[in-house]
């Protein structure tokens, strides 16, 4: 299946075909964008698109792309009998689809994810605990990135909660980026 965002370019104007819940940038809060509003594409990476409307930025997830008149991507999920290894692989795959709305490299390749742990509670519920950082302590995108990751990971029915802790120790540096990320950003 091809990505419907492949044909979308920065600056493109798109009228909303229906009301859609989006994540406000940089606050990370869900808001509803009204039908017929005309948004401007700021970045279309991975499985989501960031758009500008009336001077404010919003993130629209891939499974809601029909609101932009595009084919929606299926919401990421897992089969009911998934093993812990399959659940962990699913979590990392979803983290690879999360982008800082200002940087065209996913948060794993950027080196922002310091750790990810899947815990099973006595009740049998599975909880994901993620430790991550931001490229700078003053970066306002933390809540947006965390909310995007949380929504994507909660697509697995086996996961009941996702805790994301944003830490600044150790501080992020360019050395934490993968070689592919440095190539993409021209930081060699």
Steps between C-alpha positions, in 0.01 A plus 500: 500500500644836402498788744230756407730773633757433225321743267450771762741794497591770749289812452216311331154634591237236580137549606381268775238259369363438849560611857808326638667463838860621483779552753585867564865595462684563731249429778419139412129544574228352278289755312236473230567671167174584325386373161576732205789672683794542260827380649853542369734199512817571699647148511382158381727237655449141606132443556388850602485851365548832677280781372461873555157650562445863602861535615497184714657160437325164533593135447255273314563128540515266201180313576313833474639605160157465341424839659753641251345314208778237504489127558530434872770271624380211714531564873798298621392199704601147598321166503351398837749215563816709447800399709696746711773497231242589233357776722848645559574490126165676438588773753837570335341497155250765615776712655673497161188670354513792748666822389578831660273725288805717428753226405456249214660205689315261733560524875682164523751589226544843660607322820219650706376167642719400795303196605180306452370235738187284487371411847227253586306594815358250748159564341642379167490846344799599291649845547765658280754726669710720271786729597581758238656838460473798268764663282510794744353560848299794364351298212122536513425185300525249787127473568419468129754225445390319817131518406570378145699204635235425763216495242692273264613253768151479653382355168608163641212357705747329736633835626289682756722799575805683364709709739749734337759671716693785341847527653802718432771286655706418314448801276437422133784557257551443127711197588179320606361511145531200276727523198187506279361798695825693467501430124137611466568827683843558346672497839826322427 
